[in-house]
Amino acid sequence: MAGMLEGKTALITGAGRGIGRATALLFAAEGARVAVADQMAEGAAETVALINKAGGQALAITADVTKPGDVASMVSAAVSAFGRLDCAFNNAGIAGYQVGGAGKKTADWPEDAFDRMIAVNLKGVWLCMRAELEQMQKQGGGAIVNTASIAGLFGIPTSSAYVASKHGVVGLTRTAALEYAENGIRVNAVCPGFIETDMTKDTMARRGAQIMAGIPVKRMGMPQHIAEMVCWLCSDRAAYVTGSTHTVDGAYTAA
Ligand SMILES: NC(=O)c1ccc[n+]([C@@H]2O[C@H](COP(=O)([O-])OP(=O)(O)OC[C@H]3O[C@@H](n4cnc5c(N)ncnc54)[C@H](O)[C@@H]3O)[C@@H](O)[C@H]2O)c1
């Protein structure tokens, strides 16, 4: 049986580890040729090596999503290698502790930490979408998935910049879906709950018991759980799905 993404080409940011890497591996296993982008060259190269070892086709690209020049070169490198861009997963992101915001209430966030958070998690997604939408309009269609979060759906004390960035991603997603529906471009967001990656190690170490108590299925999600949703959203099976947010959170937001 043909893979869900047979014959498609894809670009994934933040694919050097975590959710991005798991998605790149699944996309390749489902038949896509994958451009694996990350600011960490080593991580991107490792993901590509894993894909190649499994018999897939991939290309490593080093790019910082906050730099417009990097983003433009990233998209053109993917298109030069594969001829077109059918799917894009804008997933690169950072958490509060990575910019010095952990444990800080809204008025206590350092300004540079707030700026960095928005630059990576929100403007980075917009910069990627800008370049991808240009290419997808030229070729007559495509599918974009942005990584928001359950933090894009409600407030979380001491995470104001992260929460604001992810609400922003939800807004960008909905707006672009409306604007580009006529161009055959679908735009959706995935909202992961608590997923076992390097990003959540610090948070789980600080308040893991409290978080776990709030997850109805009583376990964290795995990166592969998010990858499955993104793969389906990018596939033709989701042809009528656009402009929506998709939680994958073990019922965390169900109550
Ligand atoms: N892990 C979770 O529980 C969880 C929950 C909700 C949302 N998310 C979101 O999922 C996405 C992936 O998270 P993860 O858990 O895999 O994290 P991770 O830290 O394991 O991986 C993030 C990747 O993004 C890359 N990256 C960071 N800044 C970048 C930049 N400026 N340019 C290019 N690459 C950059 C990193 O190098 C890393 O490889 C993020 O957007 C995150 O906010 C994660």
The ligand as an ORCA input file, in Angstrom:
! r2SCAN-3c Opt
* xyz 0 1
  N       7.130     19.189     24.192
  C       5.940     19.657     24.513
  O       5.325     19.247     25.514
  C       5.273     20.697     23.662
  C       3.952     21.047     23.973
  C       3.307     21.996     23.192
  C       3.969     22.583     22.133
  N       5.259     22.234     21.873
  C       5.899     22.897     20.741
  O       6.408     21.915     19.865
  C       7.516     22.436     19.139
  C       8.666     21.463     19.223
  O       8.971     21.263     20.588
  P       9.844     20.044     21.139
  O       9.220     19.613     22.390
  O      10.129     19.076     20.065
  O      11.173     20.860     21.544
  P      12.719     20.544     21.378
  O      13.409     21.576     22.185
  O      12.996     19.110     21.642
  O      12.971     20.806     19.824
  C      12.873     22.094     19.294
  C      13.783     22.201     18.083
  O      13.623     23.514     17.537
  C      14.902     24.026     17.214
  N      14.879     25.488     17.261
  C      14.708     26.285     18.347
  N      14.821     27.567     17.999
  C      15.056     27.586     16.656
  C      15.272     28.620     15.712
  N      15.301     29.898     16.075
  N      15.462     28.275     14.412
  C      15.466     26.974     14.034
  N      15.304     25.953     14.886
  C      15.092     26.264     16.184
  C      15.828     23.442     18.272
  O      17.189     23.476     17.849
  C      15.271     22.034     18.445
  O      15.870     21.122     17.568
  C       7.784     23.811     19.745
  O       7.187     24.797     18.938
  C       7.087     23.742     21.082
  O       6.712     25.017     21.565
  C       5.914     21.314     22.604
*
